[in-house]
């Protein structure tokens, strides 16, 4: 067993050979076929919830304690209590089965391009609402604190316009705390997409991973682990977490000039 393990690991390192699944398919080639579906919905969701979250947070911070701020806070409380698994069922029932506006299941690749595009609406909404609430709350809190700080008061005295205060000073300083939240939220959304992909029958990593764990037998399912597929998917998500940790550190250095100044002093 130990010799087989080292042979498998050496095959990955030297030949990039991830083995053959129990369905007699090369694991790496199958992974390349599945990963575009998972990345597509998650990257589209990333763009949507980051843009809306930061925008709503800025609007709420500028209009602190006003009607629009209270309205956005109410939306945040509503979205914060909704998990993607609950949302995907709710959206499918309302917009799919009841109204008939959107597909109730992911169509085949041979379906018309418009049907495929519409099929992304429900899963992306299900993945985006909770991150929108988290990023909006973080942006509002950080930007409100920045706008009320002493250096912002000094900038106002110097005659800077409100737009300059928000964009060049307040928002940039706030992004030091917001950016890590956005990155870690993306990793969390990638995990939640397992539920969304399974429920909506998206042929991505989630269905492939589930099929590698259980197989249908009569009226039930039997546990039958495909080790090569499980290792491939777990390695991908582990590498993804490490890459995003590195991205957080790099972006923090870019956004916060104090880190660069501190590093130069240490080099001296």
C-alpha positions, 0 to 999 in steps of 0.5 A: 500500500505504501509503495503504491502511494509513493508510486502515485505521488511520484507519477503526479510530480514527474509525469503529471499523471493523476491516475485513472478513475473507476469509470476508466477515464483519465482523472486530469482530462476529466477534471479539465472538462468539469472545471470550466462549469464550476469556475464560470458560475463562481467567477461571474458571481465574484464580479457581481457580488463584489461590485454590488457589495462595495457599491451598496456599502459606499452608498450606505456609508455616505448616507449614514443613518438616512432612509437609504442607509436603513433600507440597505441595512434591512436588505443586508439582514435579509440576505445574511439569513439566506444560505445558498442551498435554501436560495437555490430551491426557492429560486427554482420554485418561484422563477422556474416552476411557478413563473417559467421565466428561467430553466429549472435545471441546467440544460445540455451543451447542445441546447440553444445558447440563450437557454444556457445563458439563462441557466446561469441566472438562478445559480449565480443569484443563489451564490451572490446574495449572502456575499453581497450582504457580507461585503456591503456590511464590511464596506459600510463599516470600514468606510464610515470609520474612515470618513469619521477619522481625524485625517479625513477632517484634515483633508476636508480643511485642505479643501478636497472634494467629497469625491476625492475624499471617498475614492482616494483616501477613504475607500483605499484605506478601507480596502485594506480590510475589505480585500481579504474578506472578498478573497476569503468569501470567494473560497467560501462561495466555491464551497457553497457551489457544491450544493448549487451545482448538485441541486441545479444539475450543473456538470461541474466538480460537485456532481463529479465529486459526489459520483466518486463517493457514492454509486446508485444501487437498487433504490439507494446509494452505496459508498464506493470511493474513487480515490484518484478523483477525490485526491484530484478535487481535494488537491485543487481546493487546497491549492486554491486556498493557498493561492488566494492566501498569497493573493491577499498578501500581495494585494495588501502590500499594493494597497497599503504603502506602510507595508512597503515602507516598513519592508524597506526600513528592515532591509536597511 
